[in-house]
């Protein structure tokens, strides 16, 4: 899409989407997570409170759209830009409302149904965009319209599915007292969601407003790969969240889980970071309409952003450890501090340096918050920070990068052969540096075989 629309048009869409996500996060007020938690824990919550939540969440969606347009007007969006913001925002707000409608499905443990619903809108949007592309009708308006149509259809479908699964959906106009009680219960979820939502999306909005839509397009082209790769960490870390919480009173077990989790999260990410540092240009093969300088700028942004992945590989597990052992408030203040640093640096540097400054500012903010995580663990928990394990990971990564540099400078290989060779080399480094022990591999193989049996 970015290759067809151009960096300027796609940068504007990316900025509108980022702003809409921030406003939508505020508008949700943590109600989606709160509803899932309460419905799962209290079966009677559906009959007593969901009739109030359903229309209240719909009303918040409408108010959020108005708030989005007001914020957009305040940031300088006018004319066609404001219409674009309205269309993009309406689609994202409908998507979020659909996520809220999925809450009863998640809470009732209908995991297969929820898995299908989670990708349905994306499949519909993809189908519509492919149809427009094949028909030669793909443009900025048709692309945004396809996303809006997919979101609207999915929200209506979710509403019908709820009626089919759970019968008639009673609803009543929200009254101040019960609505206030529900909102007070959802506030902790809202605060955390808002912090993370602002931290991840504000760069794109400020970049488009303070620099240019073209620079925002460059940043969006690189940032999508950061989003994609970090899905590995955001999939693995929740698995350790429950284990950490269960072992909170047993420091020895907690320490063993931390050491295991750090390796499980970090090892695959280290290989991916090295690939991007030496072969990042391969990921932009689809940009046939971009010039050499444009591609070079996106590749540089990508490499800086993947240093963020490197930091997360080492330290993201500490955030999970803290939040799972009732240190959420301290983590929230750290994230808020990093947001303040990020905003300050953006205001100072974005007008002059554009997308490169946004990538560097993100890296500096991540370094600040990650250092805070380690400090909190060392000061507030009875778990020793495994510096020796971090040194082993750093050694393995350093050897991998040094060897990759030699291969790049001394040999002339196609990128896939070079990557495969370095992947094999990195696998050999893991037992040599002590990160993976043969005994652990044998235990893992036995576990897999027993499960298959």
N, C-alpha and C positions, 0 to 999 in steps of 0.2 A: 504494500500500500504506500509506503513512504517513497519508494522508487517511482511509482506512478504519479502520485500527487505532487511530489517535490518536497524538499526539506522545509521550505517556508510554510506551505499549507499544512504539512503534517506537524510541524512544530507548534502551530496555532492550535490544532486539534489536541495535541498532547498537553499543552498548557491548560486548555479548557477542561480536559478530562481530569487533570491533577487538581485544579481548583474545585471541580464538582465533587471529587472524592473527598476533599477536605471538608466541604460543606455538608456532604452526605454523612460523613462520620460524625460531625457535630449533631446533625439532625437525628441520627439513630439513638443518641443518648444512652448507648449501651444496652438498649432494649432487646436486641436480637440475642446476644449472649446470655443476658439475664433470663430471657424467656426459655431458652434451651435448658439452662441450669434448673430453673424452677419446675418446668414441665417434667424433666427427667426425675427430679427428686420428690415431687409432690403430684401424684396423679390428679388430685382434686383441683389443682391450680388451673387446669384447662377450663373447667366449668365455672370457677369463681372469678377468674381474672382475665382470661383470654378474650371474652366478649368486650371488655373495656380496652384491652391492648390493641385489638384488630383495628377499630376505627381511629384510635389515638395515633397509631403508627401511620395510618393513611393520611391523617391530618398533618402530621409532622412532615411527611413527604411533600405535600403541597406547600407548606410554609418554607421548606428547605429550597424549593425551586424559586420562590419569591426572594428569599434571602440570597440565593446564588446570583440572581440577576442584579440585586442591589449591590452586592460585593463587586460583581463584574463592572457595573457602572462606576463604582468608586475607584476601581483600578484603571479606568479609561477605556473600557470596551464600548464601542458605539456602532450603530448601524448593523451591517452584516456580521460583524464580530459578535455583537450581542445576540443576534439570532442564532448564530452557530453555538454560542455558549448555552443558550436555552435548549437547543436540540440535544447537544451532548449531555448537558446536565439532566434533562428529562430521562434520557436513556439510562444513565447511571443510577439515578434515584429509583427508577422502576426496577432496575437490577437489584438494588439493595432492599427494596420492598419485597421482591421475590425471595431474597435470602431470609427475610423475616418470616415469610409464609412457609418456608421450609423448616422452621423451628419445631413445629409439632412432629414432623416426619423424623427429624433427628432425635428428638426426645423420646419418641416411641420406638427407637431402635430399628427403624426401617432403613438399614444402611444401603441395601442395594438400590432401593428407590431413590434415596438421597444422592447416591453416586451418579445415577443417570441424570437427575435434575441439576446437579452441579455443573454439568457440561452441556446441558441442552441448549442454553442460550448461545453459547459460543459456537456450537455446531450450526444452529440456525443462522447466525450472523455470517459464519464462514460460507454456508451454502448460498446465501443471498449475494455476498460479495463476489464469489466465484461466478455466479450467474451474470452479474453486472459486468464482470471482466470479460467473460466469453461473448457477451452481447455488445461489447464496445461502449457501454454506458457508464463506465466507472468514472466518477469524479468526486469532488469534495462533498457536494450536496447529497449525491446518491449514496456515498459511503456512510455518511452520518445518518441518513435516513434509514439505511439497512440496519444499522446498529439499534436505532430507536425502535424500528418495527420488531426486531427480534426480542428486545427487552419487553415491549408491551405485550406481545403474544405470549411470552413465557410467564409474565406476571398473571395474566388472565388464566393461563393453563394451570398455574399453581393453585389459584383460587378454586378452580373447578376440581382439581385433584384433592384438595383438602375436604371439600364437600363429599367427595366419593369415599375417601378413607375414613372420615370421622363424622359423617352426617352433616346435618344443617349447622351452619356456623352462626350461632347467636351473636348479636352485637348490640351495644347500647352506647349512647353518647357519653363520653368520658365526664365524670364528675370530678370536681377539684380535689376532694379529700382522697378517694381511692387512687386517682391518677397521680397525685403527689406522693403517695406511699410507694407506688410502683417505680416512679422516677427516682426516689431516694434509694431504692434497692439497686437500681441499675447504674448509679453514678460511678461506683468504682470501675466498672467495665468501661463506662464512657470516658473516664479520665485516661486510662491506659490506651484505649483505642485512639483517642484524640492525639495523644503524644506521638504515638508511632505513625499515625496517619499524616500529621503535619511534618514530622521529621523526614518522611520518605517522599512527599509530594511538593513541598514548598519550593524546592530548587527549580522545578520546571516552570512554575508560575512566575517566580521572580526573574528567571532567565529570559522568558519571553517578554516580560514587561520592561525590564531594565536594560536588556541587550537587544535581542531581535528574535523574531519567530524562526529565522533560519538557524541561529545558534541553538535554540530550543530543539529544533529538528535534529541537529547533530547529536545533542545530548540524549534525546529520546532514542536515536538509532543505537547508541552504545548502551544506554541504561536497560534496554529490554533484555540484553544478554545477562546483565547482572541479576535482573529479576528472575530469569529462567534458571540460572545456575544456583541461585540461593534457595530455590524451591527444594533442593536436596536437603539443605540444612533445616529449613522450616518443616520438612517432613520427618526428619530424624529426631530433632530436638524434643518434640512433644512425647516421643516414646520414652525419653529419659525423664521428662517432667514428672510423670506418675511414679517412676521408680525412685527418684530423689525424694519426693514427698513421703513415700512409704518408708524410706530408710532414714528419715530426718533425725530420729533419735539414736541412730547407730553410726557414729562417726567413721568407724572402720569400713563398714559397708558403703557408706556415702563416698569415702575416699576411693574405693575400688571402682564404684560406678563412675566417678568423675574421671578417673584415669582411662577407663574404657570409653566413655563418651567422647573425651577429647580426641582420642585416636580415630574413632568411628566417624566423627564429624570432619576432622582435619585432613585425613589422608587423601580421600578422593578430591577434595577441593585444592590441595597443593598441586596435584597433577594438572588440574584444569587451569589454575592460575599460571603455571609455567607455560602451558600451551598458548594462552592468550598473550603472554609477554613476548613469546617468540614467533607465534603464528596467528596473531589476532586478526590480521587482514583477511584470513580465510573466511571468517564469519560474516563478511560483507560482500560475499560473492553475488548476491542478488541485486546489488545497486549498479545496474548497467547504465543508468542515466546520470550518474554522479561523476564529477571531475576528479582528477587525481588529488588536488588539494583538499577537496571535500572528504574524500575517503581517508586521507591521511589524518585529517582533524578528528574524524569519528574513531579511527583506530587509536589515536593518542588518548582520547577520552576513555575509550574502552580499557586501555591498559592501566590508566590511573584508577578507574573505577574498580578494576579487578584487584588492585592493592587493598581495596575495602574487603573483598572476598578473602584475601589472605589474612587480614586482621580478624574477620569473623571466624575463619578456620581455627585460629588459636584461642579466641576468647568468647565466642557466642555461647559456649556451653556454660560459662560462669553466670550469664544472665538467667539461663534456665535453672541453674542450681539455686540462685538467690530467690527468684520468684516462686519456686516450688517449695521453699522453706520459709515462707512468710516474711520476706524482705521486699515485698512489692513496692512499698512506699519509697524506700531508698533508691530502688531501681528507677522509679518514676521521676524522682528528683534528678538523677543522673541524666536521664533522657531529656528532661526539660533543660538542663544546663547545656547539653550538646546542641539542642535546638537553638538556644540563645546564641551560642558561638557560631552556628551555621548561618543564622539570619544576619548576624553582624558582619561576618566575612562576605556573605553574598551582597549585602548593600554596598560594601566597600569595593569589591573586586569585579562583580559581574558586569557593570557597565563598560569596563575597559578590556577584560580578558574573556568574557563570554563563557562558552561551554567548558573550556579548560579550567577556569576558576571554579565553576560549579562542581566539577569532579574533584578538584583538590580540596575544596571546602568540605565536601562530604567525607573525604578521607580523614581530614583533621578532626572532624566531629566524631567519627567512629573511633579514632585513636583515643580521644578524650574519654568517651563513655566506656570503652573497653578497659582502659587503665583503671577507671573507677570500679568496674566489676571486680577486677582482681584485688584491688585494695579492700573492698568490702568483704570479700571472701576471707582474706587474710586477717581482717580485724574483727569480724563479727561471727565467724563460724569456726567450729572445731575441726576444720579440714585443712590440711597442709596443701598449699599451692604446689603442684608438681613441676617445679622449675626444671628438673632433670628431663621430664617428658617434653617440655617445650623446647629444650635444647636439642633433644633428639629429632624433633620435628623440624627445627630450624636447620640442623645439619643435613637431614635428608633433602630438604628443599634447596639448600645451597648447593649440594652435590648435583642435584638434578639440573638446576639452572646452569651451573658451570659446565656440565657435560653437554647440555643442549646447545650452549654457546659454541663449544668446540665442534659439534656436529654441523651447526649452521655455517661456521666459517671454514671448516676443512672438507666437508662433503657437499655434494650437490644432489639432494634427494627430493623427490616430490613430497608434499606436505604430509600426506597420509602415511607414507612409508616412514618418514622421519618421526612422526608422532607415535606410530606403533613401536618403533625401535626404542624411543625414550620411555614409553609405557612399560615395556619389558624391563628396561634398565631400572626404572623406579620400583617395580615390583621386587627386583633383586636387592635394592637398597633397604627395603623395609626390614627383613630379618637381620641384615648386616648392621643396621643402626639400632637394633633392639626394639623397634616399634611394633613388630609382629614376631611372635615367637612360634616356632613350629609346634610346640605343645598346644598352644591356643588354636592353631589351625586344625590340628587333629581333633580337638574337642568340638570345634565348630562343625567339622565334617560328620562326626558321630551324632551330633544333635540333629543335623539336617537329615541324616539317614534314618534316625529313629522316628522323626516326624513323618517321613515318607512311608516308613513301615507301618 
